[in-house]
C-alpha cells in the first residue's frame, strides 16, 4: 500500500471516528504530502482576504473566502466560485485559520456535488497556546510547511 493511500485511509478513519459528513480529516503535514504526490489534488484556502494579505498565503492554493471581510458574512458565491475553479472529480483539501470554517466549507462542497473532500485539521495558524497566541502549537505554519508573506 502506498504512502498516499495510507494517509487517505487514516484521514477517512478520523472522519468516521468524529462522525464528519465528508471523506476525511487530514493533519497539515499529511495534506502537504498529498498535495506533493497526488496529481490533480487541490488546496482551497477559505480564509478572508485580510487574513491572506496580513497573515500569509499558501503557494498555489485556490483562494475562495468562506466569510467575506469586513463583516465576516457568508460568501453567497462560495459554491459557484468553487465549481468554477476546481474540478468536481478532484481530490480537494480545505484549510482556514484553525479548521472551523474549512469544516463548514468542506460540508458545503460535498453538498455541491464534490465527492473527494478533506478538511485540514488545525488550519494555517493552529490552536492557541497558553499565551493565547497562534502559530506555535500546531497548524500549517508551525509545521514549517510552505507559505509566503504578502
Secondary structure as the mmCIF struct_conf table of DSSP 4:
data_model
#
loop_
_struct_conf.conf_type_id
_struct_conf.id
_struct_conf.beg_label_comp_id
_struct_conf.beg_label_asym_id
_struct_conf.beg_label_seq_id
_struct_conf.end_label_comp_id
_struct_conf.end_label_asym_id
_struct_conf.end_label_seq_id
HELX_RH_AL_P HELX_RH_AL_P1 UNK A 3 UNK A 17
TURN_TY1_P TURN_TY1_P1 UNK A 18 UNK A 19
BEND BEND1 UNK A 21 UNK A 23
STRN STRN1 UNK A 24 UNK A 26
HELX_RH_AL_P HELX_RH_AL_P2 UNK A 28 UNK A 37
BEND BEND2 UNK A 38 UNK A 38
TURN_TY1_P TURN_TY1_P2 UNK A 39 UNK A 40
STRN STRN2 UNK A 42 UNK A 45
HELX_RH_AL_P HELX_RH_AL_P3 UNK A 49 UNK A 54
TURN_TY1_P TURN_TY1_P3 UNK A 55 UNK A 55
STRN STRN3 UNK A 57 UNK A 57
TURN_TY1_P TURN_TY1_P4 UNK A 59 UNK A 60
STRN STRN4 UNK A 62 UNK A 63
BEND BEND3 UNK A 66 UNK A 66
STRN STRN5 UNK A 67 UNK A 68
TURN_TY1_P TURN_TY1_P5 UNK A 69 UNK A 72
STRN STRN6 UNK A 73 UNK A 74
TURN_TY1_P TURN_TY1_P6 UNK A 76 UNK A 77
HELX_RH_AL_P HELX_RH_AL_P4 UNK A 78 UNK A 85
BEND BEND4 UNK A 86 UNK A 86
TURN_TY1_P TURN_TY1_P7 UNK A 88 UNK A 89
BEND BEND5 UNK A 90 UNK A 90
STRN STRN7 UNK A 92 UNK A 95
BEND BEND6 UNK A 97 UNK A 99
HELX_RH_AL_P HELX_RH_AL_P5 UNK A 100 UNK A 111
TURN_TY1_P TURN_TY1_P8 UNK A 112 UNK A 113
BEND BEND7 UNK A 116 UNK A 116
STRN STRN8 UNK A 117 UNK A 120
TURN_TY1_P TURN_TY1_P9 UNK A 121 UNK A 125
BEND BEND8 UNK A 127 UNK A 127
TURN_TY1_P TURN_TY1_P10 UNK A 130 UNK A 131
BEND BEND9 UNK A 132 UNK A 132
BEND BEND10 UNK A 134 UNK A 139
TURN_TY1_P TURN_TY1_P11 UNK A 140 UNK A 144
STRN STRN9 UNK A 148 UNK A 148
#
